[in-house]
Amino acid sequence: KAIGGGPVEELKKALKRAGETKDVARRAWAMRYAFDRITLAWELRATELRATAKMAAECLARGQLEEAADAAKSATDALVEIEPQDPKVLDVNLRVVPLLLSHALFAQGKFAESAKALRAAAMRLPEGTKFTFKRRDMTPDKDGYDERFDELEALAAKQGADADLLFLLGYELYFSDRRDEAKEWFRK
């Protein structure tokens, strides 16, 4: 939460102070003060978001799945607070946080939650299809990844599988050099 209760509250207080004087300079400085406080609050939140995102990535790389998910969830929640209308305005290292959350949840076998986080990531990363990485290579537990992938594939193959699960499987295939198969699952 921003200093002083958020941007709207800061502006309300500044407008009140500005309205209490006829001095144009004091009015201007009251508004400038509010804008400076809002900027400071945003910068602090963005710094916290960057640090938490870094922690999520480091935990994920070490196989600390619960900690990675916790940090990524916290960072994703913070991202929602500062998110602009055009996601590309934010640094890609911030916008990738929901993807880290999806990866940590996938590794825990929490496919529905992983798919939800993946959907959020896709909205924030329109350039995501241009990324080049192999999902399996991103985890220290290759056997665990293979087990989770097989579980997801079996779930998705069932009649009436959830569209989010199909999308998650398509994503996992897409970033496992199986793009033709991925397209089939995306179409379903």
Secondary structure in CASP SS format (residue, H / E / C, confidence):
PFRMAT SS
TARGET T0000
AUTHOR 0000-0000-0000
METHOD secondary structure of the structure
MODEL  1
K C 1.00
A C 1.00
I H 1.00
G H 1.00
G H 1.00
G C 1.00
P H 1.00
V H 1.00
E H 1.00
E H 1.00
L H 1.00
K H 1.00
K H 1.00
A H 1.00
L H 1.00
K H 1.00
R H 1.00
A H 1.00
G H 1.00
E C 1.00
T C 1.00
K C 1.00
D C 1.00
V H 1.00
A H 1.00
R H 1.00
R H 1.00
A H 1.00
W H 1.00
A H 1.00
M H 1.00
R H 1.00
Y H 1.00
A H 1.00
F H 1.00
D H 1.00
R H 1.00
I H 1.00
T H 1.00
L H 1.00
A H 1.00
W H 1.00
E H 1.00
L H 1.00
R H 1.00
A H 1.00
T H 1.00
E H 1.00
L H 1.00
R H 1.00
A H 1.00
T H 1.00
A H 1.00
K H 1.00
M H 1.00
A H 1.00
A H 1.00
E H 1.00
C H 1.00
L H 1.00
A H 1.00
R H 1.00
G C 1.00
Q C 1.00
L H 1.00
E H 1.00
E H 1.00
A H 1.00
A H 1.00
D H 1.00
A H 1.00
A H 1.00
K H 1.00
S H 1.00
A H 1.00
T H 1.00
D H 1.00
A H 1.00
L H 1.00
V H 1.00
E H 1.00
I H 1.00
E C 1.00
P C 1.00
Q C 1.00
D C 1.00
P H 1.00
K H 1.00
V H 1.00
L C 1.00
D C 1.00
V H 1.00
N H 1.00
L H 1.00
R H 1.00
V C 1.00
V H 1.00
P H 1.00
L H 1.00
L H 1.00
L H 1.00
S H 1.00
H H 1.00
A H 1.00
L H 1.00
F H 1.00
A H 1.00
Q C 1.00
G C 1.00
K C 1.00
F H 1.00
A H 1.00
E H 1.00
S H 1.00
A H 1.00
K H 1.00
A H 1.00
L H 1.00
R H 1.00
A H 1.00
A H 1.00
A H 1.00
M H 1.00
R H 1.00
L C 1.00
P C 1.00
E C 1.00
G H 1.00
T H 1.00
K H 1.00
F C 1.00
T C 1.00
F C 1.00
K C 1.00
R H 1.00
R H 1.00
D H 1.00
M H 1.00
T C 1.00
P C 1.00
D C 1.00
K H 1.00
D H 1.00
G H 1.00
Y H 1.00
D H 1.00
E H 1.00
R H 1.00
F H 1.00
D H 1.00
E H 1.00
L H 1.00
E H 1.00
A H 1.00
L H 1.00
A H 1.00
A H 1.00
K C 1.00
Q C 1.00
G C 1.00
A C 1.00
D C 1.00
A H 1.00
D H 1.00
L H 1.00
L H 1.00
F H 1.00
L H 1.00
L H 1.00
G H 1.00
Y H 1.00
E H 1.00
L H 1.00
Y H 1.00
F C 1.00
S C 1.00
D C 1.00
R C 1.00
R H 1.00
D H 1.00
E H 1.00
A H 1.00
K H 1.00
E H 1.00
W H 1.00
F H 1.00
R H 1.00
K C 1.00
END
